[in-house]
Structures are given as C-alpha cells and as structure tokens.
Amino acid sequence: MTARFMLSERLRIQDIRNTSTFRLTIMFGLVFTIGVAVLLGVIYGLSARELTLRSDRILRLEALMLEAAPPGSLPDLIRNEIARSASGQNYFELRSDTGDRVVGNIEVSEDLPLDRPVEIAPGHGLDVPIRLLAVRTRSEETLFVGRDISVVLDLRNRVLTILVGSGLATAIAVLISGILLSLAPLRRVRDMQQASRSIAAGNLDMRMPLMGRGDELDLFAGTVNTMVEEVGRVIAQVKGVTDAIAHDLRTPLTRVRSQLYRAHQVPGIVSPATAMIEAATVDLDIVLDRFAALLRISELEAGSGRAGFGPVDLAHIVASIHDLYEPLADERSIVFEADHARLDQVLGDDKLLFEAVSNLVDNAIKFTPIGGRVGIALRDDGHGPVIEVRDDGPGLAEDEKHAVLRRFHRGAAAVDVPGSGLGLSIVSAIMHLHGFALDFADGEPGLIARLCCHENRGATAEQ
C-alpha cells in the first residue's frame, strides 16, 4: 500500500540537537576545527621560530663583527652602523665597564643575561618590540645589539586572528550544517511518529512514509509496514472469527430463550420446572448481554464511528447523567453530587461519551456502600476538559488499575457484584476511539476514575 505523508509538527531546537545526524556533524566539525587549528598553529610556530632564529643569527653576526674591532674604535664603529641602518631595524648600545652609557640609539635599563637573545617589549624610547643580545667585549664593556621583530609579532597577531576568525566561522558553519542536515531526517521521524500514533489508535490501514532512497529510515519503515500489514491481517482474521462466533451464537441462543419463555407460559407447568426455566432464562440473558458487549467493543475498536463526530457539550452530559442516576443513588441512600463548569466543547460522539461516563457512574454507585458518597465533576486540568467520577468504595489495587480494562477481568471487590467484566473495556474502547485518556487514582478512600477529554494518546490506558 502506498505510504501516506503527513504534515510534520513544528521542529524544536532541542529535537534537532538530539538527532544523531546533528551530533555526528558537530563531532566531525569539531575534529575538523581542531585539525585546522593544529595546522595553523604548526605553520605559525615553524614560521615564528624560523624568523626568530634568523633574527638571532643576524644579531650574533653583528655582535661578532663589533667585538672584533679594536676597543678604541668601537664607539665610532657603532655610530657608523646606526647611521648606515637605513631600514631602522637595527639598534645598538655600548656601556663602559663601570656601567655608564657610551653610545647607542637605545637605552636599556634592565640587566640582561649575556650571550642569550631576549625579547624586549616597546619602551626604552622605542615604539616597537626588539630582539636584544647582550655580549661582553674584550675590554669588559657591555655591547647591546638589537633588531626590530615587529614582523614576527605581526605574524603572530595575524595568525591568532586567523585562528579565532576561522574557528568561529567553522563553528558557525558546522552548527548551521548540523541543523540543515538534521531537518530532513527529523521531519521523516516526525512523520513516522504520527503514522505510529495513528496505527496505535487502531488505523491499521496507515503505513510508514517511504522516500524511495533506500536508506536506513526507508529500511526501517518498510520493515514496520510489513509488520503492520501482517498484524492487521491476523487481527482481522481473529476479529472476524470472534464476531462470527458472537453473532452466530446469539441467534440460536435468542431462539432458545424464546422457547423457554413460551414453555414458561404454558398452563399447568409444575413449580420445579418453572424455577429451572427462570434460572436458565437468567443465564441466557447474561450470555446474550456478554455477546452484545463483545460485538459493541469490536464495533468501537474498528473506529468506524469517527465519521459521525461533532461538537459535544460535556457539561450537558454530566448534568444528564446526574439526573439519570440520582434516583438510583437515593434508593441506596447514597449521596450523588455533581459539579460541572461550563467548558469548551470537544470533538466526539455525544452518545458514546454519555455511555462511557454513565458506565463509570454506574460502577461507582454499584461499589459504594450504603450511606456513602459518589461525585461527578467536570473541570479543566490545563490541557483540556477532565471528567472525574469519585466514590467511597473499596477502590482498586495498584496492579489492577490496568487489568480491569481487559475483557472479562473482575477485581477482587467485584466477586459478589453482578456483572460481565466488560463495562470498563467498553469505556476504554470509547476513549481509545476518541483519542482520549482513561486512568484511575486512589480516592483515599475509594476510587477516582478520570476521563481526560483532550488529545493525549501518550497517557491512554493500556488496552
């Protein structure tokens, strides 16, 4: 069957962030960014080291040349070097053995280690950073030879700017790429979620959407579609057999009941036979009621009733049920209270919702002891209308709150109470048909049955 596509829900950043595509993109982007940063760092380190070594070699050669000059001619030689330095990148200073400044175009105020080039920040009358080498001459004078390293620092700043800029640009590009690459898979997953909700609601004609790409999502969707088709086929067969049995047996049993009724009306029938006929008639009525309930549940689970949905006034349903069951509660000296606010209408079948609520109220009155209280209330829980039916009965154990929704299951407190064990199954089927939720809570004492009459499939009670 051709897959049906649905409009995707609005995608949230958190949903995109949690996708494996987004995480893989971020991970690979982070690896790429680190690789680029390491590469640029290595290039910068090698370049800066080479430029620094080149400056140090020039300083040492210059210092060796000046050291080789006669002591008396060193000041004049330094003045000539300063005058000849057209680029202005070379700096010199000569100090006597007593520490007095003799000549130079800089003035070093720090004690520097000998024969080891150091980097000097701008200052000492200079506007640029320099690489400075201090050596001791043969006459115990101190000679300082420096060279402008602005190029090296400019390279460092440029590389740092490139590192930061490229890192930010790469991070933004990776983030945008991760979001864009995650959108399509996430939309497909959302479509699959919507299809799965529809399938869970009983629409076994729905199929997972296929894009025809043959990727992992298509493979998964194809597998699920095959499974749903097989499940639908099996359910249809089982349902068909069950419905056929219930329908076929109901007809002859109805005839048997009619025959028993006629036999009961025959004049002159003995009293023991009359009692036996009445007992058999009661048993047949119970069996026929159960067959009718089974067929009713099958009809509801088929979901064919959705076509007749329309606006439903829940306040009117609650008021009508209160009026209907108040005399029954009075007979058992039970206080039956109703509290219903005027809320927005919901989309559904008013007759089915009336049946579901009345079933819960009937159970509440049935299990509430004489002199107890039963209440029905309509309120808004922040998500939509909620109908609560509260009683003072024995309640349900925690492990029975889902079990009572199964067909023919009867709780421990219902052993001596007449019933077929199908009432709550019908309520559950009606709620499932509407997409509403049914749950139970402890009333302390008693039980609270809640019908959440808003779209909330995640909380729908188990069937």
N, C-alpha and C positions, 0 to 999 in steps of 0.2 A: 504494500500500500504506500502511496506517495506520502512523504512526511509533510506535515503542516507546519508552517513557520508562524511564529507569533511575534508581536512587538516586544522588544526587550524592555525590562524595567530600567529606571534611571540608574546609571552606574555610579557608585560612590568611590572616592579615592581610596578608602580603606579596602574595598573589594579588589580594586586594581592592584593595590600594594601587596595583597595576599596571594596573587596569582604566581604560579611557578615561572611563567614567561617573564614577568616583571623582575622577579628575584634573580633569574638567570641573567637577564640583561644587565641588571645592576652589578652582579658579581663579575661578569665578563668586562663590563665597563670599568669597574674598579681595578681589575687586573690590567686592563689596557692603560688606564690613567697612571697606575704605579709604574708600568713599563715605560711610558713616555717620560714620567718624572725622573726615573732612574737614568734613562738615556740622556736626557738633557743635563742631569746632574753630572754624569760621567763626562759629557762633552765640555761642560763648564769647568769641571775640576782639572781635566787634562789641559784645556786651553789656558786657564788661570795659572796652573803650575808651570807650563811652558813659558808664558810671558814673565812670570816671576823669576824663573831660572835665567831667562835671557837678561832681565834687568840685573840680577846678581852677578852674572858673568861680566856684564859691561862695567858694573861698579868695581869688581875686583881688578879688571884690566886697567881701569882708570887709576885705581889706588896703587897698583904695582908700578905704573908709569911715573906717578908723582913721587913714590917712595924712592925710586932710583935716582932722582935728581939730587944734586948737591944741596946740603942743608941751607946754605945761604941764598940759593936761587929759588927755593920752594915757594916763598910768598909771591914773587913775580910770576912764576910759572902758573900759580893758581889764578892770579889776576888775568893772565892771558887766556886761560881756559874759560874763565867766566865771560870774558869779552868775546871769545870765539864761539860760545854756545848760542847760536842764532835761534835755535828752537826753544831755548829757555827751559829745557827739561833737566839740565844738569845743575847740581848745587854742591857748593864746597864751603868748608870752614877749616881754618888752621888755628890750633891753640898751642901756646908755648908749654914748656914743661911745668910751668907754675900754674897753668890753667887759664891764662889771660888770652883773650881773643886777639889773633894777629891779623887775619884777613878772611874774607868769605862773603857770600851773598845770602847766608842764613846764619841764625844764631841758635844753637842747640843748648837748651837749658837743662837737659837731662843727662844723667850718667848712663851711657850705653855700653853694652858688652862689646869687647874688641873682637874683630875678625868674624862677626856674625851679623849679617844684614837683618835689619828690623824695619817694621813699617811704622811711620810717623804720621799721625793724623794732622789735618790742616791746623796751622798755628805757627808760632815762632816767626811771625812775619810772612807766612806763606798762606796762600789761598787754596793750595792743592795738597793732596797726600803725597808723600815721597817714601821711597825705599832708601834707607840710610845705612852706610857701612862705616864703622869707626876702626881705624888702624893706628898703630904706634910707629912713628918714624924712627930712623937710626939716631936722631938727636933727641929722642924722648918727647918729641912733640906729638900731639894728637891730631890726626887728619880725619875729617868727616867728608865722605863722598856720597852724594845723594842723587836720586833720579826720580822724576815725576812718574807716578804709577796711576794716574787718572784713567788711563786706558784700561788697565786691569780692573779697577773698581767700576768703571763704566760698563765693562763687560759683565761683571758680577751683578750689577743692578739690572742690566738688560735681561740677563738670563733668569734672574729672580722674577722679574716682571713677566717674562715669557712663561716661566713655570706656573706662577699664580694664575695668569690670564688663561693659559691653555688648560690648566687644571679646572678652573671654573667653567670654561667653555665646554670642556669634555664632560664634566659632571652634569651640566645642564642638558647637553646633547644626549647623554646616556639616560637621564631621567625622562626626557621627552620621548626618546626612542622606546624606553621600557613601557611608558604609558600607552603610546600608539600601538606597540606590538601586542600589548595585553588586551586592548579593547575588543578586537575581533574574537579571540578565544573566550573572553569573559562573556561577551554577548551570546555566543553559542552555548556556553554553560548555562546562562540565564534561560535561554530558550529550552534547554534540556530540563532545567528545574521546573519551568512552567508545564512542560509536557508531562513530567513525572507527577506533578501535583494533579494534573487532570486525570492521569492514569490511576493514581491512588484514590481519586474521587469516584472511580468506577467507570470512567470513559475508556474502555479497552480498545476503542477504535483509534485513539490517539497514538501517534508514533513519534519517536525522537527525530528531530530535524537532521537531515543529511545534506552536506555541502558538495559531495562528489569529489572531494580532494583525496580521499583515501588515507587521511592522517589518523592519528590515534583517536581523536574525537569521533571521526566517522566510524572507525572500527568499533569503538565503544557503543555508539548509537545503534549501529547495525546489530550488535550482539543483544542489546536491550530490546530492540524492536522484534527480533526473533523470539526472545524470551516472552515478551508481552503477547505476541501472537499465539504462542503455544499455550500460555496461561489462559488467554481468552478462550481458546478452543476447548481446553479442559473444563474451565468454569462453565462455559456454555453447555457442554455435554452433561456435567453434573447437575447444573441448574435445570436443564431440560428433563433429565430423569426425575429429579426431585419434584418439579412442578407437575410432571405427568402422573407420578405416583399420587401426589396430594389431590390432584384433580380427578383422577380415575377412581380413587378410593372414596372420595367424598360422595360421588353419585350413588354407588351401591349402599354406602352407609346411610345416606339420607333415605333411601328406599326402605332399608331395614328399620329405621326409626319410624317411618310412616306405617309400616306393617305392625310394629309394636304398638303404636298409638291406636291403630284400628282394633288390634286384639284387646287392648285395654278397655275399649269402648263396648266390647261385646257383652250383652247382658248375661248374667248368671255365672260369670267367671269367678273362680274361687279366690279367697283373700290371699293365700300364699303366692299364687300365680300373679296376682295384681302387684304385690310388693316386688316380685322378681322383675316384672315388666318395667315398673317405675325405676328400679335400680339400673336396669340395662339401658333405659332411655336416658337417664342422667349420664351414664358413662359414654354413651354415643354422642350426647351433646358436648361433652368435654373433648372427645376426639375430633368432632366436627369443628369446634372452636379452634383447636390447635391447627387443623388443616387450613382453616381460613386465615389464621395468623401467619402460617408459613407462606401461603400464597401472597399475603399482604406484604410481608418482608421482601419476597422475591420481586414483587412489583416495584417496591420502593428502591431496592438496590439496582434495578435496571435503569433508574434515572430518567424514565420517560416522562415523569411529572414536571420536569423543569420548564417545559413549553408553556405551561399554564401559570407561571409565576407572575406575580404582580405586587403592588404595594400592600403591605399588611400593617394594620394598626395593632400593635402588641398590647396597648392599654385596653383596647376593647376586648381582646381575647382574655386577658387576665380578669377583667370585670365580669365577663360572661361565665367563665369557669367558676368564679366565686359564687355567682348567683346559682349556678347549677349544682354545686356540691355543698352549699351551705346547709340545705335541709338534711342531707346525709350525715354531715358532721353533727348537726343538732340531735339527731337520733341517737348518736353515741356519746352525747354530752361533751363533744369536742369543740373547742373554740377555734373557729376558722376565720383568720384575719387576712385582709388584702391591702396592699399598699402599692399603688401604681401611679407613677408620674407620667405626664404626657411627654413622650419622646418622639423622635423622628421615626417615620415608618421604615420598615425593612422590606427587601425584595424576597418573596417566597409564596408559599401556598397557605392561605389562612386556615383551610380545613385541616391540612396536615399538621401545622403548628398547633392548632387547637387540640388535635388528637394527642400530640406529644405532651403538651403541658397537662392536659386532663389526665393522662396516664400517670404522670408523676404525682399529681394531686390525689388521684385515686389510691395509689400505693401509700402515700403519706397518711391518709385517713385510715387505710386498712391496717397499718402497722402501729399507729399511735394508740396508746392505751386510753381507756375511758377516762374522761376528765382532762385529757391532755390538750395540747395546742398545735395547730397547723397554721402556717403562714405562707402566703404567696406574695412576692414583691417584684416590681419592675423598676430597675434603676439603670444608671449609666456608669460603667466602670472606667471611663476614659477612652475606651476603644469603640464602644457602642452599647446597645441595649443588652441587659442581662436579666433573665427571669430566674428568681430563686424560689425554691419550694423547700420550706423548713418544717421539720416535725419533731416530736418528742419521743419517737420510737426507739427501738434498740440500736439503730444505726447499722453501719457496715464495718467489718474488719478491713484493715488496710489491704490485705491480699484479695478481698472480694470486690473491691471498688471497680475493677476492670472485669472480673469474672462474671458479675451479674449481667453484663451486656451480651454475654454469649447465650445462644439459644438453649432453652430448657434448663439453664442453670438457676437454682434456687438457693438463696442464702440460708445460713443456719437458723435464722429467726423466722424463716418462711415455711418451715416444715409443716406446721399446723394451720397455715393460712391457705385458703383455696387459691388456685392459680395455675397457669401453664408454664410459667418461666419464660414467656415470650414478650411480655409487655415492654420491658426495657430494651429488648432487641429491636422492637418496632420504633421506640423513641430514638435509639441510636441510628437506625436506618434513616429516619426522617431528618435527623441532624446532619448526617453524612450527605444526604441528598441536597440539603441547603448549603453545605459547606460550613455549618456552624459547629460549635463545640459543646460537649456534654461532659461534666465532671462532677465528682462528689467530694464533699468535705465533711469533717466531723462537726456536728452541731453542739455537742457538749451540753446537754445530752441530745441524742437524736442524730439526724442526718440532714445535710444541706445538699440539694441537687441544683446545679447551676446549668442553665441553658444560655450560652454566650451567643447571642443572635447577631454576630458580626463575623466577617470573613476571617477565620483563624484556624486554618487547617492544621497548623503545627500542634495545636492543643486538642484536636479532635480525639475523643476517646477511642480506644482500640476496639476494633470490631471483634 
